[in-house]
Amino acid sequence: MAEIIRFSSVAKTYHGEALESKVFTDFSAAVERGEFAVLTGVSGSGKTTLIKMLLADVKPDAGEIWVNGKDVCRLKPRQIPGYRRGLGVVFQDYKLVKEKTAEENIRLAIMAAGAPLNDANKKIWNVARLLGITELLKRRPDEMSGGQQQKICLARAIVNNPPILLADEPTANLDPGYSKEIMRLFKIINSMGYTLFVATQDPVIAEADGIKRIRIRSQVL
């Protein structure tokens, strides 16, 4: 298998008014195409920062980040939207539009990617059936539990078939039962050929079998 994500000697320091926080000074890791990689570390160790770097939201102070053959650190602003269309993203706070149904939220991802809308219904139905959420499609977020909302987020993230799925603490707000369910769905998604890169402190995910574990450590000055 070939590498699809690579961090090489990445360094990042946040500068505040009273202090500076050195998140990491020499972080290196690689994920191969089709792997299920889990990024672990204590709170504040930089897990979310690395996810934001993969999204080109945050730039490192030093080092290189390569994703699917692209040098993320050298992307121009006009190139970033196109680059992000190759990524599916799941957040811990769902980021669903409250006024829209689950189906409409998933459709927004299709529209944002500029994909043809004539087969949108079929794509939504297929991903909903895969994740077992067909009965949720007509519900709005306030009519669903946190675990159900996270399933909708998963559907939204993969409806356009991106090669990489990123997840930042996807089970942080869920009870252990739903953590196991989300992990089950992650494994299904991974078995279909997706590369997963999940930042988490949840032992249900971090200690599961069949995953690649990447641990980061932080330094605070």
N, C-alpha and C positions, 0 to 999 in steps of 0.2 A: 504493500500500500504506500501511497505517496503522502507527504505532509500536506495538510490543508490549512493548518494554523501553526504559526511559529513566532514565539517571542525570543528575541536574542538580546541579552544583557540590557534589559529594560530598566530604567531608573525613573523615579517620580518623587518629587518633593512638593508639598503644598506650603505656600508661604502665607502666614497669617500676621495679624498686627502684633501679637504678643509672642508668638513662637512659630517655628516651622516644623512641619511634620514630614519626616522622610518615610514614605510608604514602603519603597523598596529601592535597592541600589543596584542590583544585578540579577534580575529575574529572567530566567530562560526556561522555556518549555516548548514542547511540540506535540501536536495532535495529528494523527493520521486520518486520512479520509475514511469515513465510516466508523470511527471510534466513538465511544461514549466516555467522555472525559469529565471528571468532577473536580472542581477547584475548591479546596478547603483551606481554612485558616480562621483564626479568632476574629471577632468583630473588630473592624478597623485595620485589618491586615492588608486590605487593598483589593479584595475580590471584586467589588463593584467597580473600582477604578479600572481593573483589567477588562471588564465587560464594556465599560464606556470607551476604552481604547479600541476595542474590536469594532465598536460602532462608529469610530472616528469622532466621538464627542469630546474626548480628552486626548491630548498628545503627550507622549513621554518626554522627559527631559533629555534622555539619551537612549540609545538602542534602536532596534528595528522590530517591526511587527508586520508579518506577511500573512495574508488571508486569501486563500484560493488564487494564488499567483499574483496578488496585488500588494504593493508596498503601501500599507495603510498610512504611514507617516508622511508620505509624499503626495497623497491625494489632494487635488485642488478642490475648493468648495463646490464647484459646478459638477465634480465627479462623484461627490459623496452620495447624493440621492440614488444614483444608479448602482453604486457599490452596495448600498444598504438593501437594495432589492434582492440581493443574493443571501440575505440573512433573515431568518425568522427569529423573533424575540418574544420572550415571556418574562413579565415583570411580577414582583411580589404584590403590587397594588393594582394589578389587572389592567388599568388604563382603558376600560371600556367606556363607550359613550352611553351615559345613563338613559338618555331619551330614546335610544334605539334598541330594537330587539337583538337577540343573539345573532340571528340571520343577517340583519342589517350591519352589525358590527363586523362580521366576517366579510361581508360584501365590500365594506370600506377598504379592506386590505387588498382585495382584487382591483378595486378602482385606483388605489394609490400606486399599485404596481403597473398601471397602464395596460393590464391584461384585457383581452376581449371580454365583453360582458355577455355575449350571446350564449356562452356555456357556463356562466357564473352559477346558475341554480344547480347544475349537475355537479360542479366542483364543490359547492357548499354541502350538498347532500352526501357526496362521497366521503368528505372529511368528517361530517357529522356522524355518519354510520360507522366509520372507522373508530371514532372516539366514544361512541355510544351516547350521543347527545341529541339525537333527532327530536326527542320530546321537548328539548329546551329551546329550539330555534325561534319560537314565537314569543318567548319570555324576554322581559327586560332585566337588566342587572339586579334591580331591587326586588325582583321576584325569584332570585336564585341565591343559593348558599355560596359561601366563598369558594368551596371546592368546585361547584358547578361553574362559577364564573371563570375559574382558572382553566377548566376544560374548554370553555369558549375561547379563552386566550390561546390555548394550544392549537385549536382549530384555526384561528386567525393567523397564527404564526406559520402554519405549514400549508395553508390552502393554495399558495402559489408555488409549492414544491421547491423551496430554497434548499441548497445543498447543506446549509449549516443552520442549526437551531441553537440559539443562545438563551440561557435562562438565568436570571439573577434572583436568588433566594425564592424560588417558585413556590415553596411550601411553608414559608415563614409564618403566614397567617392561617394555616390550616391545622386541623387536628390530626393525630397520628393515622387515623383511618384513611383520611383523604390523602395524606402523604404517600401511603402505600399505593393508593389508586393512581396518583400522578406518576409515581415511579413505574407502575405497570404500563402506563401509556407511553412513558419515555422509552421503555424497552421495546414496545411495539414499533414506535417511530424509528428507533435506531435500527431495528431489524429490517426496515424497509430501505436502508441505505443512507439515511441521514446521519451527518456528523453532529453529535451533541456536545456542547460545552456548557456545563452547569455549575454555577457558583452557589455553594450552600454550606450551612452548618448542620443541616438536618441529618442525623445518623441513619435514617431510613434510606436516604440516597447515598450519603458519603461512605457508608459501610457495606453497601450492597455488593454482591458478587458480579463479576463480569464487567467491571468498569475500570477505567484508568484514573488513578488518583494523583492529583497535582496539589501539593501543599505549598502555601506561601507564608512567609514570616515577615513581620513588619519591624521597623525601627522608629522609635519616636524620640525626637530630640527636644 
